[in-house]
Every structure is written in structure tokens, then in C-alpha cells.
Amino acid sequence: MSCAMPKEFDEIRPYEAEEMQQAFEGLLNDRQFSLMLKGFAPWLPKSVRNGVLRLAFIGVKTPLDFQKRFMRPIVRYIIRKHTDGLTFDDSQLRECSHPGERYTFVSNHRDIVLDSAFLDVLLIAAGYPTTVEIGIGDNLLIYPWIKRLVRMNKAFTVRRGLTAHEMMRSSQLMSSYIHYAVTKKQENIWIAQREGRAKDSDDRTQDSVLKMLAMGGTADSGSPVDSLRELNIVPLTISYEYDPCDYLKAQEMQQKRDDPTYKKSRQDDLDNMKTGIFGYKGRVHYHCAGPVNSWIDRLSDLPKKDFFTAMAHQIDKDIHLGYKAFPGNYIAIDRLSGTSLYADKYTEEQVATFDQYIEGQLAKVTIPHPDVDFLREKMLLMYANPIRNRNQATQV
């Protein structure tokens, strides 16, 4: 780093290099973390498990070292075991960028854990100098060992459930940290385009996310354009052939329909994380658009409110144009419309495979009195919306 980390970031930032060893020892001494490790190798004594981890940790000096040594093999295993391949198209980004640049990736949101983890693996494999720092909601940091582990893995904390006053301060702090990470630490950032996942895959950028990003920065003009230009934002599209959490999202939609006061529990969040990581995803594709700095100046004369709305719409267009279409997407559109408009995009065998998949997911629903027709429609909508949005973006 080019200068000392400001103390104001201590409550949210990832660990620095000099803190990694102490954090690692804290993990090994955490009782709940030890119990979790025991589940993977119950036949090994604790001293042996810890000894193996200590040997593996030799040479790990930074969070990036930790990701390469510990996290990358795990993510590669998930790719091999639970996908039919992970692909990456960064051609537009390379055309508009210079070697060594850092980026703030603003993307649609498919998985709480893997969205950024897959990106990390792709960036390193493609020759980029570093991975991404990410924001993790404190609602997911339910155990001390989880918080310690994600901070070792280049995560900063996003506070949830705040009052309006607390939210303003938290947003200002997070924005200042993100700007510091990109410009001073020379890190990339990954951030979702909205808070939480779009349950129906109708991915839209929230103005509030852009407003938060514009709060920080070193621009003297006070212009949101100048502040956001500093972050070198790149719209990123994540496409899943199959979303392992689709039935959980549909189930939650019915629960909210039947009980407007329904809220997920912490256990629900953990179940979603586990299903997202270990569920079958089919093919997964990541697509980078060109940086927004290539067009953001065109919006500079707009009033602030209109500026953020216009920028969100343009980011949405870039994300929607980056979707990779799979047969199931087209089948879902035709199922919902009762037509065969896209029949040339799939075969009868692919229809049978997709139908079997949907019925298999519906069978996993556990709520009392499942409304199967409602659930099926919502699941089909998840697969139809990306192509509907891409088609619309193509026409604009």
C-alpha cells in the first residue's frame, strides 16, 4: 500500500498482511471452526488437522496469497464437481483498458458466495494481477470464525438492519473505503447491482448502490461523475444455465404471497448458501462490458437524480447484453407464452431435460401446501427474464 490504512476503516476492512498470521491462529483455536473441520476428516485428531493447515499456511503473507493457496483449489473443485464448465469473456474490457488498471465490477447477483469466488479464479487464470475485494452483509457473519475467515479472504463488512441515520454513516464509510481500496490499495472491487438477489432474475441496478459509490472519492468538484469515474466501474454479467436456488426463491415468493410479513431466518440464509455452493449449476458464464468511463461523461450535464437513473439504465443495458443464452431460457419463454416462438433454439431432448429438471426442483419444496402452479410459473420466469431483458436491450 502507498500509505497507512486510515483507522476509520478498521471496523469494516479486510485483514492486512501483518494481521494474517494472528487471524489464522485465531481460526485454528476457534472451537466451532474445529468442529466444522472435524466434519470433513473425523478420523484425524485435531492436532494433525491443525498441523496440516499450518504447513499449508507457510509462505502465506497476504490475503491474495491466502486466496491462491486455500480458496482457489476449493473453488476449482466446486467448478469441476457442481458445474459443466465456467467460461469468461473479457474481450470488451481488454479493448478499453490498460495493463495494471483496477476495476469496480458491478454485477447481477446469482450466488451469495460464488459470484465473487468464481470471478477471482477467472481473473487470476486470465492473467490479471489481483482478485476482488467484496462486501459481505454482517447478517451472514453469524459466528466469529466466519467473520475471521471472510476478512482473510479480502471481504469487507456491510452492516444491515440499521436506522436511517446509521445507514447514512455506514454508506459513507463503505464508499470511502471502496474508493481507498481501488485508488490507494490498488485492489479490484466486486459489488452487486442491488441489495439481495433478484428472485425472478429481472436484474436491475438500484440507484441507491450508485449513490453510495458516489459518496466517497477524492474529486474536489463534488460531481458524482468525477467520483464514479475514479472507481473505473465495469458492468459484469453472470449467467447460470441452472440456478440451484431456484426452488428456494420460488418457495420464498409463495411464503411472502401467503404471509406479507414473512422474513427469512438466519438458518434460511445458511441453507441458501449451502444449496448455492453445492447445487448443480450446469454451464456458468461471466461477461465483462467495457468500463463505464467510456460513456459516463455523456451523462455529466444531467441533474443528480436523473444522472443516477440514467447511469443505472445504461449499466442494466450492458449487463443484459452480456447474458449467455441456454436452451432452458428459450424453453421457459415459450412455456410461459404458450407459443413455440423459439423452437429453433432447442431440441426435443433439451425440452425433456429441462422439464425433468424443473419437476425435480419442485419436488424439493418443503413448505406446507405448496402451490405447484405458482411455483412452476415463478421458476420459469427466472429462466425467461434474462433473455427477455437481452432482447429488449438489443432493440434499444
C-alpha positions in Angstrom: 0.0 0.0 0.0 1.2 3.5 -0.7 0.1 4.9 2.7 -1.0 3.7 6.1 -4.6 2.5 6.3 -6.9 5.1 7.9 -8.1 4.0 11.3 -11.7 4.8 10.4 -11.8 1.7 8.2 -10.8 -0.7 11.0 -14.4 -1.7 11.7 -15.2 -2.9 8.2 -11.9 -3.6 6.3 -10.3 -7.0 5.4 -7.2 -8.0 7.2 -3.9 -6.5 6.2 -0.8 -8.6 5.6 0.7 -8.2 9.0 -2.6 -9.4 10.6 -2.9 -12.7 8.6 -0.8 -14.9 10.9 -2.7 -13.9 14.0 -6.0 -14.3 12.3 -5.0 -17.8 11.1 -4.1 -18.8 14.7 -7.4 -17.5 15.8 -9.2 -19.7 13.3 -7.3 -22.8 14.5 -8.2 -22.0 18.1 -11.9 -21.4 17.4 -14.0 -24.3 18.8 -16.7 -24.0 16.2 -14.2 -23.9 13.3 -12.5 -27.0 14.7 -15.9 -28.8 14.8 -16.5 -27.8 11.2 -13.1 -29.1 10.1 -13.8 -32.3 12.1 -16.8 -33.0 9.9 -14.5 -33.1 6.8 -12.0 -35.5 8.4 -13.4 -37.0 11.6 -10.7 -39.7 11.7 -7.9 -37.2 12.1 -7.0 -35.9 15.5 -7.3 -32.1 15.9 -3.5 -31.7 16.3 -3.0 -33.4 13.0 -5.6 -31.3 11.2 -4.1 -28.1 12.6 -0.6 -29.3 11.8 -1.5 -29.9 8.1 -3.1 -26.4 7.9 -0.1 -24.8 9.5 2.2 -26.5 6.9 -0.1 -25.3 4.1 0.0 -21.7 5.5 3.7 -21.4 5.3 4.5 -18.7 2.8 1.1 -17.1 3.0 1.7 -13.4 3.7 -1.3 -11.6 2.2 -5.0 -12.1 1.7 -4.2 -12.7 -2.0 -1.7 -15.5 -1.0 -4.4 -17.0 1.1 -6.9 -17.0 -1.7 -4.4 -18.7 -4.1 -3.3 -21.2 -1.5 -6.6 -22.2 0.2 -9.6 -20.8 -1.7 -8.6 -21.3 -5.3 -8.3 -25.1 -5.0 -11.7 -25.2 -3.3 -13.4 -23.1 -5.9 -11.8 -25.1 -8.7 -13.2 -28.3 -7.0 -16.7 -26.7 -7.0 -16.4 -25.8 -10.6 -15.4 -29.4 -11.5 -18.0 -31.1 -9.3 -21.0 -28.8 -9.5 -20.9 -27.1 -12.9 -20.5 -28.2 -16.5 -17.8 -25.6 -17.0 -17.0 -21.9 -16.2 -16.2 -19.5 -19.1 -15.1 -15.9 -19.3 -15.4 -13.2 -21.9 -13.4 -10.1 -21.0 -12.7 -9.1 -24.6 -14.6 -5.8 -24.3 -12.8 -4.9 -21.1 -9.4 -5.6 -22.6 -10.2 -3.4 -25.7 -10.9 -0.4 -23.5 -8.4 -0.9 -20.7 -4.7 -0.6 -19.9 -2.5 -3.2 -18.2 -2.5 -2.9 -14.4 -5.8 -1.0 -14.1 -8.1 -1.7 -11.2 -11.8 -2.1 -11.5 -15.1 -2.0 -9.6 -17.2 -4.8 -11.0 -20.9 -4.0 -10.7 -22.8 -7.2 -11.5 -26.1 -9.0 -11.3 -26.3 -11.4 -8.4 -26.7 -15.1 -8.6 -24.9 -16.6 -5.6 -24.0 -15.1 -2.2 -20.6 -16.9 -2.1 -19.7 -17.9 -5.6 -20.3 -14.7 -7.6 -17.1 -13.2 -6.5 -15.2 -16.5 -5.9 -15.7 -17.6 -9.5 -14.6 -14.2 -10.6 -11.4 -14.5 -8.5 -10.5 -17.7 -10.2 -11.2 -16.3 -13.7 -9.2 -13.1 -13.1 -6.1 -15.0 -12.0 -6.4 -17.5 -14.8 -6.7 -14.6 -17.3 -3.5 -13.0 -16.1 -5.0 -10.1 -14.1 -2.6 -9.1 -11.2 -5.1 -9.5 -8.4 -8.6 -10.7 -7.4 -11.5 -8.7 -5.9 -12.5 -7.4 -2.5 -16.1 -7.9 -1.7 -18.8 -6.6 0.7 -20.3 -9.3 3.0 -23.5 -8.5 4.9 -23.0 -8.8 8.7 -26.2 -10.8 8.8 -24.2 -13.7 7.3 -21.4 -13.4 9.8 -23.2 -15.4 12.5 -20.0 -17.0 14.0 -16.7 -15.3 14.9 -14.8 -17.8 12.7 -16.9 -16.9 9.6 -16.1 -13.2 10.1 -12.4 -14.0 10.6 -12.3 -16.3 7.5 -14.0 -13.8 5.2 -11.7 -11.0 6.3 -8.8 -13.2 5.4 -10.4 -13.7 2.1 -10.5 -10.0 1.1 -14.0 -9.2 2.4 -15.2 -6.0 4.0 -18.3 -5.8 6.2 -21.6 -4.3 5.1 -23.8 -3.5 8.1 -27.5 -4.5 7.8 -30.6 -3.6 9.8 -29.6 0.0 10.6 -31.6 3.1 11.3 -31.7 5.8 8.6 -29.0 7.8 10.4 -26.8 4.8 10.9 -27.3 3.8 7.3 -26.1 7.1 6.1 -22.9 6.9 8.1 -22.3 3.3 7.1 -22.8 4.1 3.4 -20.4 7.0 3.6 -17.8 4.8 5.3 -18.2 2.0 2.9 -18.0 4.3 -0.1 -14.8 5.9 1.3 -13.3 2.5 1.8 -14.1 1.3 -1.7 -12.5 4.4 -3.2 -9.5 3.9 -1.0 -9.2 0.2 -1.9 -9.3 1.0 -5.7 -7.1 4.1 -5.7 -4.6 3.5 -2.8 -4.5 -0.2 -2.2 -4.7 -1.0 -5.9 -7.5 -3.6 -5.4 -10.4 -4.6 -7.5 -13.9 -4.5 -6.0 -16.9 -6.7 -6.7 -20.3 -5.3 -5.7 -23.8 -6.5 -6.6 -26.0 -4.1 -8.6 -28.7 -4.3 -5.9 -29.1 -5.4 -2.3 -30.0 -9.1 -2.3 -30.6 -11.3 -5.3 -33.4 -10.6 -7.8 -35.6 -13.5 -7.1 -37.1 -13.5 -10.6 -33.7 -12.8 -12.3 -35.1 -9.5 -13.6 -31.7 -7.9 -12.9 -31.9 -4.1 -12.3 -29.3 -1.7 -10.8 -30.5 0.2 -7.8 -29.9 3.9 -7.9 -29.0 3.7 -4.2 -26.0 1.5 -5.0 -24.6 4.1 -7.4 -25.4 6.9 -4.9 -23.5 5.0 -2.2 -20.5 4.6 -4.5 -20.5 8.3 -5.4 -20.3 9.4 -1.8 -16.6 8.8 -1.4 -13.6 9.7 -3.5 -11.1 12.5 -3.8 -12.8 14.6 -6.5 -12.9 18.2 -5.5 -15.7 19.0 -7.8 -18.4 17.2 -5.8 -19.6 15.8 -9.1 -20.9 12.2 -9.0 -19.4 11.7 -12.5 -15.9 12.5 -11.2 -16.4 10.4 -8.1 -17.6 7.4 -10.0 -15.0 7.8 -12.7 -12.4 7.2 -10.0 -13.8 3.7 -9.4 -13.4 2.6 -13.0 -16.7 0.7 -12.9 -17.2 -2.4 -15.2 -20.7 -3.9 -15.7 -20.4 -7.7 -15.2 -22.9 -10.3 -16.3 -23.2 -13.7 -14.6 -25.2 -16.4 -16.5 -26.2 -19.7 -14.9 -27.7 -22.5 -17.0 -29.4 -23.8 -13.9 -29.8 -21.9 -10.6 -29.7 -24.4 -7.7 -31.6 -22.0 -5.5 -34.5 -21.5 -8.0 -36.9 -23.6 -6.0 -35.9 -21.8 -2.7 -36.5 -18.4 -4.4 -39.9 -19.6 -5.7 -40.7 -21.0 -2.3 -39.9 -17.7 -0.6 -42.2 -15.9 -3.2 -45.1 -18.1 -2.1 -44.3 -17.6 1.6 -44.4 -13.8 1.0 -47.5 -14.0 -1.0 -49.3 -16.0 1.7 -47.8 -14.0 4.5 -46.7 -10.5 3.7 -44.8 -10.2 7.0 -42.7 -13.3 6.2 -38.9 -12.9 6.6 -36.1 -15.4 6.1 -34.3 -16.6 9.1 -30.5 -16.9 9.6 -30.9 -20.6 9.0 -32.7 -19.9 5.7 -29.7 -17.8 4.7 -27.3 -20.6 5.5 -29.4 -23.1 3.6 -29.4 -20.8 0.6 -25.6 -20.5 0.8 -25.1 -24.3 1.1 -27.5 -25.0 -1.8 -25.9 -22.3 -4.0 -22.4 -23.7 -3.4 -23.1 -27.4 -3.7 -26.1 -27.5 -6.1 -25.8 -28.2 -9.8 -25.4 -25.2 -12.0 -24.8 -26.5 -15.5 -22.8 -24.1 -17.5 -21.7 -20.8 -16.0 -20.5 -17.8 -18.0 -19.1 -14.4 -17.0 -19.1 -11.5 -19.4 -17.4 -8.1 -18.9 -18.7 -5.0 -20.7 -16.3 -2.1 -21.3 -15.7 0.3 -18.4 -18.4 3.0 -17.8 -15.7 5.6 -18.1 -16.0 5.2 -21.9 -19.5 6.8 -21.8 -20.2 8.3 -18.3 -19.2 11.9 -19.5 -22.3 11.9 -21.8 -24.4 12.0 -18.6 -22.5 14.8 -16.9 -25.0 17.6 -17.6 -28.0 15.7 -16.1 -29.4 16.8 -12.7 -28.2 14.4 -10.0 -31.4 12.5 -9.7 -31.7 12.0 -13.4 -28.0 11.2 -13.6 -28.2 8.2 -11.3 -31.3 6.8 -13.0 -29.7 7.2 -16.5 -26.5 5.6 -15.3 -28.4 2.6 -13.8 -30.3 2.1 -17.0 -27.1 2.1 -19.1 -25.4 -0.4 -16.7 -28.5 -2.5 -16.9 -28.3 -2.5 -20.7 -24.6 -3.5 -20.6 -25.4 -6.3 -18.1 -28.4 -7.5 -20.1 -26.5 -7.6 -23.4 -23.9 -9.8 -21.7 -26.3 -12.7 -20.9 -25.4 -16.1 -22.3 -28.5 -17.9 -23.6 -29.0 -21.5 -22.8 -31.8 -23.8 -24.2 -33.7 -23.7 -20.9 -34.0 -19.9 -21.2 -35.8 -20.2 -24.5 -37.9 -23.1 -23.4 -39.1 -21.1 -20.4 -40.2 -18.2 -22.6 -42.2 -20.5 -24.8 -43.7 -22.3 -21.8 -44.9 -19.0 -20.3 -46.3 -17.6 -23.6 -47.8 -20.9 -24.8 -46.0 -20.5 -28.1 -43.1 -22.1 -30.0 -41.5 -18.8 -31.0 -38.1 -20.0 -30.0 -38.5 -23.6 -31.1 -35.4 -23.3 -33.3 -33.3 -22.7 -30.2 -33.7 -26.1 -28.6 -34.4 -29.8 -29.4 -37.0 -32.2 -28.0 -34.3 -33.8 -26.0 -33.4 -30.5 -24.4 -37.1 -29.9 -23.6 -37.3 -33.2 -21.9 -34.1 -32.5 -19.9 -35.3 -29.0 -18.8 -38.8 -30.3 -17.9 -37.3 -33.0 -15.8 -35.0 -30.5 -14.1 -37.9 -28.2 -13.2 -40.1 -31.0 -11.8 -37.1 -32.3 -9.8 -36.6 -28.9 -8.3 -40.3 -28.5 -7.5 -40.1 -31.8 -5.6 -37.6 -30.2 -3.2 -40.1 -27.6 -2.0 -40.8 -28.2 1.7 -43.4 -25.6 2.7 -46.8 -26.7 3.7 -49.5 -26.5 1.0 -47.2 -25.7 -2.0 -48.9 -24.0 -4.8 -47.3 -26.0 -7.6 -48.6 -24.0 -10.5 -47.5 -20.7 -8.9 -44.1 -22.2 -8.0 -43.6 -23.5 -11.5 -44.5 -20.2 -13.1 -42.1 -18.3 -10.9 -39.3 -20.7 -11.7 -39.9 -20.4 -15.4 -39.9 -16.7 -15.0 -36.4 -16.8 -13.6 -35.2 -18.5 -16.7 -37.2 -16.4 -19.2 -36.3 -12.9 -17.8 -32.6 -12.8 -18.8 -33.4 -13.4 -22.5 -36.4 -11.0 -22.4 -34.1 -8.4 -21.0 -31.4 -9.1 -23.5 -33.9 -8.9 -26.4 -35.1 -5.5 -25.1 -31.6 -4.2 -24.6 -30.7 -5.2 -28.2 -33.7 -3.2 -29.5 -32.9 0.0 -27.6 
